[in-house]
Amino acid sequence: MEKQDFVLDVKNLNTSFVSDRKEVRIIKDVSLRLRRGTTLAVVGESGCGKSVTVHSIVKLMAKNAVVKAEHVIYRSAKDGREYRLDEMKPYGPDMRRLRGAEIGMVFQDPMSSLNPVYKVGDQVAEGLIQHTGMKKAEARAHVLDMFKKLGIPDPIRRMNDYPHQFSGGMKQRVVIAIAMICNPDVIIADEPTTALDVTIQAQIMELMKSLQINDHKSIILITHNMGLVAEMADEVCVMYMGRVVEFGTLEDIFEHPSHPYTEALLRSVPVLGLAEGQELETIPGATPNPADLGAGCEFADRCPHCHARCREKDIPRYEVSPGHYVRCLKHDSFQEVV
């Protein structure tokens, strides 16, 4: 695949948090690529490092975070340039310009993403005013068009409402409007359907899919919902305890899962036709404390295939088929990938 097919290229991203003079490594050598015009789903249990990974990429981390990477490259369709995000200061002019204007964020909780004392129309217009210098009246006209596009009813009146006057699903549409208003190349959606009922979930994901297909947006979807992954994703990145344990196309992951953790995730998904009294499978054990992890595979204590070699050193990445990578010694006969 040609280099220019990728809008985002992350190699060996590492993030640690420092507290009480102790540094705990949370994200470990994460490498992933987002192809232009596609959706990449990043999946795993709560606490596996999904949100920390994307926040590290766009430099929205706390002051006690230490973020390092071999490279984090964003390739802009607007000016054709390559930007090394890993070399930018978190709140320097270059990073501030790219966030919002070219990389939009849909945050996890719409209830806390919106300022309760400002009208929603002004909150959406703020990005346009900041990034383009547009006058307020012109910006509000663009907001009106965006509200119509996102299916917000009575948009002229709703622009002048406050967040508490919106339902959860409508709040999420407003958050998507904030992410989309500057027409970014990349949209990062962090658990965009959290706390929404299934009907509203379906509407929000249909909206995201239409943005990808009709507007040729590139989307990173952070989720633990494998049903959403099946509906939305072109490629899937499976994470466990801060490490990418498997990466491949949707077909690779769902039809040919190659890591025991991926297999366990898929077995725990509810399916129609479950026999009466039949229980869903669960993954035994619990996620360990990152500070207590030693050498070897992070999934070793919960893995039915674990043996002594799994605990000796970090597990290499193997390519089991073109573009399908896995970190598991079951596949040590395949080519090891740096």
Secondary structure, DSSP 8 states (H G I E B T S, - for coil): --GGGEEEEEEEEEEEEEETTEEEEEEEEEEEEEETT-EEEEE-STTSSHHHHHHHHTT---TTEEEE-SEEEEE-TTT--EEEGGGS-TTSHHHHHHHHHTEEEE-S-HHHHS-TTS-HHHHHHHHHHHHH---HHHHHHHHHHHHHHTT-SSHHHHTTS-GGGS-HHHHHHHHHHHHHTT--SEEEEESTTTT--HHHHHHHHHHHHHHHHHH--EEEEEES-HHHHHHH-SEEEEEETTEEEEEEEHHHHHHS--SHHHHHHHHTS--TT--TT------SS----GGG--SS-TTGGG-TT--GGGGTS---EEEEETTEEE--GGGTTSEEE-
